């Protein structure tokens, strides 16, 4: 069994990256996500809690109010151009 300790490395794995892309477009059930892959729903369920929870924790660790403001400024700048 491969153990990935770095959440950003875990997110780079092609199947996890594809799951992130699917979830970025809209909320989906495990069954809807599994329908996009040639693996079982159980396999997708295992990927979701283990890899994605660690990734979210890593993002939360460095995300700050300053980054929130930067994102707001970037959106406003795009609208003005």
WOQUI-V437155 format. One record per pair of residues at least 4 apart in sequence whose ideal C-beta (glycine too) atoms are under 6 Angstrom apart, sorted by the first residue. I is the first residue (numbers start at 1). GAP is how many residues later the second one is. D is the distance in whole Angstrom. If there is no record, write none. Layout:
# WOQUI-V437155
i=I gap=GAP d=D
i=I gap=GAP d=D
This chain:
# WOQUI-V437155
i=4 gap=5 d=6
i=4 gap=6 d=5
i=7 gap=47 d=4
i=7 gap=48 d=4
i=7 gap=51 d=4
i=10 gap=6 d=6
i=10 gap=41 d=4
i=11 gap=5 d=6
i=11 gap=44 d=5
i=16 gap=35 d=5
i=19 gap=14 d=6
i=22 gap=6 d=6
i=22 gap=11 d=6
i=28 gap=4 d=4
i=28 gap=5 d=5
i=30 gap=11 d=6
i=30 gap=14 d=6
i=30 gap=15 d=5
i=31 gap=10 d=6
i=33 gap=11 d=5
i=34 gap=7 d=4
i=34 gap=10 d=4
i=39 gap=4 d=4
i=47 gap=4 d=5
i=48 gap=4 d=5
i=49 gap=4 d=5
i=59 gap=4 d=6
i=63 gap=4 d=5
